[in-house]
């Protein structure tokens, strides 16, 4: 099965981007490149409408990555 991301509505594309950012921050913590405080500073500098989603997804990805260690 394949998906063409270009055909998705703008909102869905943006949600995918937020997911990617959240998972990348978790990866950086796992590798010791960033601290949790740095990530939360970045999240808190984003628009309020995104902050809750980013925090939830970041914690989700972090829990998965740290559980697999």
N, C-alpha and C positions, 0 to 999 in steps of 0.2 A: 504494500500500500504506500502511496506517495501523496504528499500534500504540496500544493503550490501556495506558499505563504503570500505571494503577491496578490492573490485573489481574495484574501481575507479583508474584512472591513478594517478601517484604520484603528478602531478601538482594540480589536483583537491583536493586531500587530503590536500595538503599544504594550498590551498585557504580556505578550511574549518577550518583549524587550525588558520589562520589569522582572520577569522570571529569570532571564539570563543574568541580569545584574545581580540579583539576589544570590543565585548559585555561584557566580564568580566571587562575590565577597566571601561566601562560606569557604570556597576553595582557597582563597588567599589566607584566611585564618588557619585553615588546616596546614598550609605550607609555611606559616609563620611570617607572612609578608605584611599582614595588617593585624590590628587588635580589634576586639569587639567594640571598644570605645570609638575607634576611628570609623568603623562601619556605622555605628549609631549616629555619630556626628554627621556623616554623609547623608544618612536617611533623614535626619532631622532638618537638614538644609533643603530638602526637597519640598514640593508643594504638600500641604496638609492632606489633600485628597489622596495622595499616594503613600503616605507614611505608614498607615496601618497595614496595608497590603504588603509593602516592602518588608516590614518587620516580621510579619507572619511567615512570608516565604523564605526570608533569610534564616529564621530560626528553624524552619522545616529542613532546608538544605543543610544547614550546619549539623542538625541532629543526625541526618543520614550519613554525612561524611565522617563525623566523629565516631559514629557507631561502627562504621566499616574499618576503622583504624585498628 
